[in-house]
Amino acid sequence: MNIDSKIYIAGHKGLVGSALWKTLENKGYTNLIGRSFEELDLLNQAAVEAFFEAEKPEYVILAAAKVGGIVANNTYRGQFIYENMQIQNNVIHQSYVHGVKKLLFLGSTCIYPKMAPQPMPEDCLLTDTLEYTNEPYAIAKIAGLKMCEAYNLQYGTNFISVMPTNLYGPNDNFNLETSHVLPAMLRKIHLAKALEENNWDVIREDLSRRPVEGVDGNASEEEILAILNKYGIESQKVEKSKGQKVKLDLWGSGKPMREFLWSEDMAAACVFLLENRNFDEVVKESKGQRVETSEVKNTHINIGTGKEISIRELSECIQKEIGFKGIIDFDTTKPDGTMRKLTDPSKLHGLGWKHSIELEEGIRLMYEHYFQ
């Protein structure tokens, strides 16, 4: 890519897209294009076609997606498979039609089987059953990376795919109905601390900025306590001299192991690959190729740290950073999801890239960004 190459970032306002935009700007790229949902509905085939015809981007980063945590994935199954496949189909196909030089497709490590070997190498894709709770999203993402491979093989395009691990960072989603585990946990512990300190100004300010199911900072204390309780934040009255005790219930057993990557590290890895790798090179470097039958598969690249932490340990790290002194409990009647999801980033490491932000520092930075 040249410094003035026209680069379209689909989903430029989200966690992933905004990190990519910032990284490209910091590297001196001057011709970045982004469209909000109001400006361009990526579900609309005709609108996407018209956008590509008018703008003619040279490079495309497909970071737009419908995303969420275990609750959202399991609840909105139809929306997750339809909307993600529709976005991918429209953007990838129009990139081919309009001669885009290179496209970067961002997937997710949920594409790997529920019982995948740990850490998960790229070549374990489609070797076993997916985790049920996020199966529709995973199938959509598998379709996207396979569409990129198929277009490369049939049409000679240069579309590459990356599979980032669990991301967190600036512009994350803190909506308690749809957010991923780390931002949801951080917000819950923040609210639990405020309740523990009987700091209603902090609670009302938080809900005014980010209402929960329509409950904002103007609601009555009873309404606010009810919505907090629904999301596991419970005030338990004790002797007056001892103040109040707050208990936070989190979903599952706390035993699942997860890997977390700072979003700006992910963006740096993506830009590194855009600048340094093409599809034909990735094919040669990929594992799992069956040369004798000319099969090309598993050409995507994992982006991760190769390090994991239990959900319980994560809650303890966030609790320490925020200073919540109450009780954190786990509701074992709720699903855990996949017990381990650790990426094998050795392919990426072999190309010369590694992450720079460790989790403890990332949580501190995340909490700072929460108030911005």
Secondary structure, 3 states (H helix, E strand, C coil): CCCCCCEEEECCCCHHHHHHHHHHHHCCCCCEECCCCCCCCCCCHHHHHHHHHHHCCCEEEECCCCCCCHHHHHHCHHHHHHHHHHHHHHHHHHHHHCCCCEEEEECCHHHCCCCCCCCECHHHCCCCCCCHHHHHHHHHHHHHHHHHHHHHHHHCCCEEEEEECEEECCCCCCCCCCCCHHHHHHHHHHHHHHHHCCCHHHHHHHHHHCCECCECCCCCHHHHHHHHHHCCEEEEECCHHHCEEEEEEEECCCCCEECEEEHHHHHHHHHHHHHHCCHHHHHHHCCCCEHHHCECCCCCEEECCCCCEEHHHHHHHHHHHHCCCCEEEEECCCCCCCCEECECCHHHHHCCCCCCCCHHHHHHHHHHHHCC
